[in-house]
Amino acid sequence: MNATDPPFEKELMIRADSACDAAADTAAHALPGAKPSAPTSDMQGKPALFHSVQLDESLCVGCTTCIRFCPTKAIRVRSGKARISEDLCIDCGECIRRCPKGAKKAVSDPLFLLDGFDLRVALPAPSLYGQFSLHHSHADIFKALHHIGFDEVFDVAWGAVEATRLTLKLIERAAALPVISSACPVVVRLIQQRFPSLIPNLLSLLPPVEIAAIEARRLLSGFRGRIGVFFLSPCTAKVTAVRWPLGYQHSEVDAVFSLKDIYPSLKKAIEALSPDRPLSKGTAPAEGQNPDVPAHSPRSKDSYSLPYFNDLEPGLGWARSDGELEALHIPDAVSVDGISNVIDLLEAIENGDIHSIRYIEALACPGGCVGGPMAVENPHLARSTMRQRCERVQRSDLERPKALSPLQSAKALSPLQPAEASSLTSLIKLDEEALRLYGWTIPLKPKPVRVLNHDLAKALAMAEEIERISALLPGIDCGACGAPDCQSLAEDIVRGLAVLEDCRIPRISNSDQSEPREEKP
């Protein structure tokens, strides 16, 4: 970037020219055997941000479609190309869905990072199972994951079940209602930026993938080698969350692989595997067992095969909207999906218009995680597939004797629960230990990205100038200037990032403002 560039281009860091360049940069700082980390600073010496959403400038035609749908108004079009503000972007991926030219890309970690570890653990998101038809069972997908290079598979759905159990405990203690789910990192960053007054309402609990990663490492703690934990994700924001977590110091996940990246090899492996081939690290489903409930061989002193928990139906449901609420069984709760719908509901909460609701499941992607920008299958079809998979597992659970479900007893599925403990005192202590282990460790602070000036007098003067300039603009929010709306253009002008002449629509003159225009007959 040079001195002749327009002001906005100087202010905004231009994303990588292509997703491939960004992926190469990711690989460069992700040394074998070590967790990838983000760059430490940008050209101005400020802390640099990693973003999974990247711009391929060669494909961008400056059509302004993206600026109209960005929920944080993070995009401008300048010199015929889109520019994304590093500070404002929350990696929701809405621009990826909307861009007609495919200029917005989702950048995740390269698959060759698997080679840097001695034991490779896959953490499949529940939405992974919605990418394949019901003809391919849960067990088939497990086999294929082993076949393409993973030594162990630990289901993130287990983390969702544990999160469900602990969520019920935290709702009981909540001081600010309604409690808002923190499972979607887009919603967390959106609240931090646009709705800071709602930060106390956020559930202070790790996302299911982190809970699963912690437990997988605990179960494999006896392995004397480098353990790599890899999340298979449909979500751009979860790639960013591993690099820049909110509410906790660091992630237990070493890398995040996009479902789109891993899907071709996984699909090929599923189709190549014969139906009677056993699991690489365990056994095939026993006779009469539901094929969507794979079984693992017992662990021995020299075996590090992770157990597969059968009672995962509530966790699998988290892949789709309403799934979390169905697991919680809370009547006074509401589910919302799609970023614009989430914003509408958050505005209603902030305005005090929401009453008698204790919990809100808020998901930025349409249909839930199955609609993530790194997913492959149509979100409506994937949602239907997940619903049917959950019903299969649920029917299987009903047909065999089992302990109380994890939603009925603190004993079920808890990694901290010894089998012999049954007293109420023991359960309470274990709940507290689980909340300590899986709760947020760092308070979430507001991110004041739209502060005009830290000097109050100057900020007030700038606000008045924004109002004055806004009155000169046509107010039709056409986006032809490269800003999402007239108010944003006025703000850019006052900040020195744009000029009044950027508006392409003829403006009324000062003399015309004093007298109303007469309509011609």
ZIQUIZI-V199064 format. One record per backbone hydrogen bond with DSSP energy under -0.5 kcal/mol. NH is the residue of the N-H (numbers start at 0). CO is the residue of the C=O. Records with the same first field share a line. If there is no record, write none. Layout:
NH=CO  CO
This chain:
4=1
7=496
8=5
9=5
10=6
11=7
21=17
22=18
23=19
24=20
25=21
26=22
27=23
28=24
29=26
30=28
33=30
35=253
36=28
41=45
44=41
53=51  104
55=102
56=16  54
57=16
58=55
59=55
67=63  64
68=64  65
69=65
72=69
75=82
76=481
77=75  80
80=77
82=75
84=73  82
88=84
96=92
97=93
98=94
101=98
104=53
106=51  104
107=105
108=255
112=109
113=110
114=111
115=112
116=113
117=225
118=225
120=118  227
121=119  151
122=229
123=121
124=231
127=124
128=125
129=126
130=127
131=128
135=132
136=134
138=290
140=136
141=137
142=138
143=139
144=140
145=141
146=142
147=143
148=145
149=144
150=119
151=119
153=121
155=123
157=154
158=154
159=155
160=156
161=157
162=158
163=159
164=160
165=161
166=162
167=163
168=164
169=165
170=166
171=167
172=168
173=169  170
176=174
178=357
179=200
180=359
184=182
187=183
188=184
189=185
190=186
191=187
192=188
193=189
194=189  190
197=194
198=195
200=197
201=197  198
202=179
204=202
205=437
209=206
210=206
211=207
212=208
213=209
214=210
215=211
216=212
217=213
218=214
219=215
220=217
222=219
224=222
226=224
227=118  225
228=226
229=120  227
230=254
231=122
232=230  256
238=234  235
239=235
240=236
241=237
242=238
243=239
250=241
253=228
254=228
256=230
258=232
259=373
261=257
262=258
263=259
265=261
266=262
267=263
268=264
269=265
270=266
271=267
272=268
276=273
281=278
282=294
288=285
292=289
294=282
302=299
308=306
311=309
315=311
316=312
317=314
318=315
319=316
320=366
322=319
325=321
326=322
327=323
328=324
329=324
330=328
332=330
333=358
335=360
337=362
338=363
341=337
342=338
343=339
344=340
345=341
346=342
347=343
348=344
349=345
350=346
351=348
352=347
353=347
354=352
357=331
358=331
359=178
360=333
361=359
362=335  360
367=364
369=318
370=367
371=368
373=233
374=233  371
381=377
382=378
383=379
384=380
385=381
386=382
387=383
388=384
389=385
390=386
391=387
392=388
393=389
394=390
395=391
396=392
397=393
398=394
399=395  396
407=404
408=404
411=408
413=410
416=413
417=415
420=417
426=422
427=423
428=424
429=425
430=426
431=427
432=428
433=429
434=430
435=431
436=432
437=433
438=434
439=203
440=246
441=246
446=191
447=445
448=446
450=447
455=453
458=454
459=455
460=456
461=457
462=458
463=459
464=460
465=461
466=462
467=463
468=464
469=465
470=466
471=467  468
472=468  469
481=478
488=484
489=485
490=486
491=487
492=488
493=489
494=490
495=491  492
496=491
497=491
501=498
502=499
512=508
513=509
514=510
